[in-house]
Amino acid sequence: MTSFTAAVYQNEYLADGSTDVHAIVTVECSGSGQAGQSGAGGAAELVIIDTSGSMGWDGVRAAQDAANAALDQVVPGTYFAVIAGSHAARLVYPVDVREGAMTRMDARTREEARRAIASLAPEGGTAMGTWIELAARVAQSVPGVTQRHAILLTDGKNQHESPQDLDVRLRSAIGVFQADCRGVGAAWEVGELRRIASALLGTVDLIPRPDQMAAEFAALMKAAMGRGVANAELRVWAPQGAQVLFVRQVSPTVEDLTPRRREVNPLTGGFPTGSWGDESRDFHVAVRLPAARALGQEQLAARVQLVVGEDVQAQGLVKALWSDDHELTARINPEVAHYTGQAELAQVIQEGLAARAMGDDRTATAKLGRAAQLAAETGNAEATSKLRRVVDIEEPATGKVRLKRDVDKLDEMALDTASTKTTRVRK
């Protein structure tokens, strides 16, 4: 049986006149079961692979192996489809769509899909918006499916449609399915793929070599099959006159949920979190109260709930208590401090790499130096390791670094894609 728990970490003491309240809310899920098996609706999986000319025969063969590895993880009875993408999108399987654009996984359909995938060949350009548009249409073709997920692979930039066309097509897919996006090699743009993944509540990452695709696809699909909660929403209530400054997921990755707010009622906003497996996620909630209370008074600053459907699964209360005791009000909650640093770390890495690409070495050095300092302070060993491939870290504590002159493009991309991955607070 699925269960959720919530815990709040904050310093509830505010100095006289202060109104801003920050808290980290940890939500844990257990007993989530298997995708499409919970009784709340079926599950659907899509594999979207780049077959543009830049993939070449070696790339397409590796993508075929990856698609098959992903399908091997799909649980029997799950709806699925395979899409090939170039300057246009094509439904590769199922071929006979008289019964709809998806089919259920069983031994026969798995083998048919393998044969269809084996026929793919490299040709054409890259227009990822068309892939996403077709995937959204296919994903909605089967009634009764409540959980839809896709793996999207590309090796290049989106060169054969305008940014405006991509935006329009991407908006049509928001809320329809989640997508984990992967780029293979060094010719694709991290920011472009990150924008797609973020809009579709998924992840973005680098696959350095084609022969690594199959293992990555298998792991992604296995994880998707383990998410038995189709969709959950984080709801934040704040009192009359208060302002919710932001709501961010801060672990396992940084994702700003603030722009995704849905008005539940005048005092409550709902923020989508997608599907859940057995996992723990941390959220940073910041609220500005309308006015400070008298010393000694206490106020409920926010009520944070994890909701599935309309059922509240877990709840945490964020409080404010005004005090003139400086020792109490000056304390910085370690969880809040940690994740504030992690969010800044993601930002300065991306800004530093962008400055380096533009030839602005001064800004790049300052930003990546700050990144090295934050990585050391928050214990993010992965970020530190990847930073060392781009800069020479001389003094981690002060952020003194020197830009390396000859940096492998893959190392820059690995740092960029890892920038939003966070470490948990060390207890």
Secondary structure, DSSP 8 states (H G I E B T S, - for coil): --EEEEEEE---EE-TT--EEEEEEEEEEE----TT-SSS-EEEEEEEEE-SGGGHHHHHHHHHHHHHHHHTTS-TT-EEEEEEESSSEEEEE-S--TT-S-EE-SHHHHHHHHHHHHT----S---HHHHHHHHHHHHTSSTTEEEEEEEEEESS---SS-HHHHHHHHHTTTTT-EEEEEEESSSS-HHHHHHHHHHTT--EEEE-SGGGHHHHHHHHHHHHHT--EEEEEEEEE--TT-EEEEEEEEESB-EE-GGG-EEEETTEEEEEEEEE-SEEEEEEEEEE-SS---TT-EEEEEEEEEEETTEEEEEEEEEEEE---HHHHT---HHHHHHHHHHHHHHHHHHHHHHHHTT-HHHHHHHHHHHHHHHHHHT-HHHHHHHTTTEEEEETTTTEEEE-SS--HHHHHHHHHHTTB------
